[in-house]
Amino acid sequence: MNEDYLDNEEKELVHSYDTIDISSINPPSNEEQSKFKEAASTFIKKETKMNIRIDPLELQKIKEIASNEGLKYQTFVKSIIHKYITGQLVEKRKIS
């Protein structure tokens, strides 16, 4: 692994990961596994489908922008909505 871009803490983590003896780690018990599964299912986001009507030209533009960003268009739209409702979407002002 090229570590040139890592800070000291990250380098220590990589070193620890590379040198750990996994045979010394005991697998979790069935009870612990059940707790992990329950905790994971508690934090899994449940999503709801949403259908909207949109102008075909606008959808094409959304798909182009999403593609340029390396995203699927539905993921891109979801991201925009999330940013808007959390106040992270900032209006870009044109300079005259």
C-alpha positions as YAML, in Angstrom:
chain: A
units: angstrom
residues:
- id: 1
  name: MET
  ca: [0.00, 0.00, 0.00]
- id: 2
  name: ASN
  ca: [1.29, 3.46, -0.90]
- id: 3
  name: GLU
  ca: [1.35, 5.31, 2.43]
- id: 4
  name: ASP
  ca: [2.71, 8.63, 1.11]
- id: 5
  name: TYR
  ca: [-0.62, 10.39, 1.53]
- id: 6
  name: LEU
  ca: [-1.44, 8.99, 5.00]
- id: 7
  name: ASP
  ca: [-0.96, 10.86, 8.26]
- id: 8
  name: ASN
  ca: [0.77, 9.19, 11.24]
- id: 9
  name: GLU
  ca: [-2.45, 7.90, 12.80]
- id: 10
  name: GLU
  ca: [-3.53, 6.32, 9.51]
- id: 11
  name: LYS
  ca: [-0.08, 4.76, 9.06]
- id: 12
  name: GLU
  ca: [-0.34, 3.23, 12.54]
- id: 13
  name: LEU
  ca: [-3.76, 1.79, 11.68]
- id: 14
  name: VAL
  ca: [-2.44, 0.26, 8.45]
- id: 15
  name: HIS
  ca: [0.54, -1.19, 10.33]
- id: 16
  name: SER
  ca: [-1.73, -2.64, 13.05]
- id: 17
  name: TYR
  ca: [-4.01, -4.15, 10.44]
- id: 18
  name: ASP
  ca: [-1.11, -5.66, 8.49]
- id: 19
  name: THR
  ca: [0.55, -7.19, 11.56]
- id: 20
  name: ILE
  ca: [-2.46, -8.54, 13.48]
- id: 21
  name: ASP
  ca: [-2.55, -12.28, 14.14]
- id: 22
  name: ILE
  ca: [-6.13, -13.19, 13.28]
- id: 23
  name: SER
  ca: [-5.71, -16.68, 14.67]
- id: 24
  name: SER
  ca: [-5.56, -15.08, 18.14]
- id: 25
  name: ILE
  ca: [-9.03, -13.56, 17.73]
- id: 26
  name: ASN
  ca: [-11.92, -15.60, 19.09]
- id: 27
  name: PRO
  ca: [-15.05, -15.62, 16.93]
- id: 28
  name: PRO
  ca: [-18.10, -14.00, 18.54]
- id: 29
  name: SER
  ca: [-20.49, -16.27, 20.40]
- id: 30
  name: ASN
  ca: [-23.98, -16.90, 19.07]
- id: 31
  name: GLU
  ca: [-25.31, -14.47, 21.68]
- id: 32
  name: GLU
  ca: [-22.87, -11.77, 20.57]
- id: 33
  name: GLN
  ca: [-23.74, -12.40, 16.92]
- id: 34
  name: SER
  ca: [-27.42, -11.99, 17.74]
- id: 35
  name: LYS
  ca: [-26.69, -8.67, 19.45]
- id: 36
  name: PHE
  ca: [-24.68, -7.48, 16.45]
- id: 37
  name: LYS
  ca: [-27.46, -8.45, 14.05]
- id: 38
  name: GLU
  ca: [-30.08, -6.70, 16.17]
- id: 39
  name: ALA
  ca: [-27.96, -3.55, 16.41]
- id: 40
  name: ALA
  ca: [-27.35, -3.57, 12.65]
- id: 41
  name: SER
  ca: [-31.04, -4.00, 11.82]
- id: 42
  name: THR
  ca: [-31.89, -1.12, 14.15]
- id: 43
  name: PHE
  ca: [-29.62, 1.22, 12.21]
- id: 44
  name: ILE
  ca: [-30.51, 0.07, 8.69]
- id: 45
  name: LYS
  ca: [-32.39, 2.81, 6.92]
- id: 46
  name: LYS
  ca: [-35.73, 1.83, 5.57]
- id: 47
  name: GLU
  ca: [-36.57, 3.68, 2.39]
- id: 48
  name: THR
  ca: [-39.88, 4.48, 0.76]
- id: 49
  name: LYS
  ca: [-40.43, 4.68, -2.95]
- id: 50
  name: MET
  ca: [-41.52, 7.98, -4.45]
- id: 51
  name: ASN
  ca: [-42.89, 8.56, -7.93]
- id: 52
  name: ILE
  ca: [-42.83, 11.97, -9.57]
- id: 53
  name: ARG
  ca: [-43.70, 13.34, -12.96]
- id: 54
  name: ILE
  ca: [-40.91, 15.27, -14.64]
- id: 55
  name: ASP
  ca: [-40.33, 16.88, -18.00]
- id: 56
  name: PRO
  ca: [-38.35, 14.50, -20.25]
- id: 57
  name: LEU
  ca: [-35.78, 17.20, -21.09]
- id: 58
  name: GLU
  ca: [-35.20, 17.91, -17.40]
- id: 59
  name: LEU
  ca: [-34.78, 14.20, -16.70]
- id: 60
  name: GLN
  ca: [-32.26, 13.91, -19.53]
- id: 61
  name: LYS
  ca: [-30.28, 16.83, -18.09]
- id: 62
  name: ILE
  ca: [-30.37, 15.22, -14.62]
- id: 63
  name: LYS
  ca: [-29.07, 11.97, -16.11]
- id: 64
  name: GLU
  ca: [-26.24, 13.81, -17.88]
- id: 65
  name: ILE
  ca: [-25.16, 15.65, -14.75]
- id: 66
  name: ALA
  ca: [-25.38, 12.48, -12.66]
- id: 67
  name: SER
  ca: [-23.29, 10.61, -15.20]
- id: 68
  name: ASN
  ca: [-20.65, 13.36, -15.12]
- id: 69
  name: GLU
  ca: [-20.58, 12.98, -11.33]
- id: 70
  name: GLY
  ca: [-20.23, 9.19, -11.63]
- id: 71
  name: LEU
  ca: [-23.62, 8.56, -10.07]
- id: 72
  name: LYS
  ca: [-26.82, 6.87, -11.06]
- id: 73
  name: TYR
  ca: [-29.46, 9.52, -11.66]
- id: 74
  name: GLN
  ca: [-31.74, 8.29, -8.85]
- id: 75
  name: THR
  ca: [-28.84, 8.44, -6.38]
- id: 76
  name: PHE
  ca: [-28.05, 11.94, -7.64]
- id: 77
  name: VAL
  ca: [-31.64, 13.15, -7.16]
- id: 78
  name: LYS
  ca: [-31.77, 11.56, -3.69]
- id: 79
  name: SER
  ca: [-28.53, 13.36, -2.81]
- id: 80
  name: ILE
  ca: [-29.93, 16.71, -3.93]
- id: 81
  name: ILE
  ca: [-33.11, 16.22, -1.89]
- id: 82
  name: HIS
  ca: [-31.09, 15.18, 1.17]
- id: 83
  name: LYS
  ca: [-28.82, 18.22, 0.87]
- id: 84
  name: TYR
  ca: [-31.82, 20.52, 0.45]
- id: 85
  name: ILE
  ca: [-33.70, 19.31, 3.51]
- id: 86
  name: THR
  ca: [-30.56, 19.33, 5.69]
- id: 87
  name: GLY
  ca: [-29.61, 22.85, 4.61]
- id: 88
  name: GLN
  ca: [-26.44, 21.73, 2.83]
- id: 89
  name: LEU
  ca: [-27.60, 22.72, -0.64]
- id: 90
  name: VAL
  ca: [-26.24, 26.19, -1.28]
- id: 91
  name: GLU
  ca: [-27.52, 28.38, -4.07]
- id: 92
  name: LYS
  ca: [-24.79, 29.36, -6.48]
- id: 93
  name: ARG
  ca: [-24.97, 33.06, -7.29]
- id: 94
  name: LYS
  ca: [-23.93, 34.37, -10.66]
- id: 95
  name: ILE
  ca: [-21.45, 37.21, -10.56]
- id: 96
  name: SER
  ca: [-22.42, 40.06, -12.88]
...
